[in-house]
Amino acid sequence: MTETPSVPGPCRDMAMHNGWWEAGWEHVLPRQGFPLTMLIGTASQPGFTGSLDDLVEEIFDGHWRMLGGDLDAALTFSWPDEEWDYEEAPEGREASEADHWETFGALLTAAGFPVPTTVRELSELYLAWGLAHREETPQGTRWSMPETLPRPGDLLPLDAELAERLDGIRRTMRTGPLVSGLIRHLADDLGEPDETLTSLDRLAVATGQDTDDVRLALAELVRSGDARVRRGQETADPERLEAHRRFRLIMDWDHYDETRTKLHIMVDDA
């Protein structure tokens, strides 16, 4: 769990499961999925025994705005008090909500799950999906979460576009820090050369990463169209490079600046 002390709470700090963003549930569930996961993560910490209602009462005096109130608040795919971005979604809030609910409802119905309408009903689905566990002990109700969260595609029949998008997000989160380390070396140490004669071994030493991590970073840059790898006049596959073999790394810095900045913003916002 990661601590999130900035969330108001006089009695205890809030906690969030480290695997939430990588799993990709926020791209499937209503907006309250995020605060509900944070609430269950907090309830799972040592020292708390009780219901989620008890925790909302303890920390937020019974009303948490991010939930829309309490556990009986209606689920939504947008925050009602948020200014609507008509440029991004010109159809308007009402039509957008209806579209999201139709997609979400069809997804759950196809998998044989009830369609939740409140935060409380969503918490029961968390239990059915294995996102959370609830146990009655002599001391009272104890909550927990698995070390690795199940992914939406493990439980629901995602369409190809959404499945591909979630795979891309997970790949970016895995390779993002590795790519950043390689780019720092190319930009800060070498001054953004268009072409570099190097090897996996050399890049590993320069970046402080191991050769497998450098290979992953290179493969991601090539996959994204930010770079090309050549040996002689032939295009080389980063995943097949021998660690000591030299190759030419050809960067498209304009493409990198245009696409990577946007991608990093998207991941941060998620």
Secondary structure, 3 states (H helix, E strand, C coil): CEEECCCCCCCCCEEECCCHHHHCHHHCCCCCHHHHHHHHHHHCCCCCCCCHHHHHHHHHCCCEHHHCECCCCECCCCCCCCCCCCCCCCCCHHHHHHHHHHHHHHHHHHCCCCCCCEHHHHHHHHHHHCCCEEEEECCEEEEECCCCCCCHHHHCCCCHHHHHHHHHHHHHHHHHHHHHHHHHHHHHHCCCCCEEEECHHHHHHHHCCCHHHHHHHHHHHHHCCCEEEEECCEECCHHHCCCCCCEEEEECHHHHHHHHHHHHHHHHHC
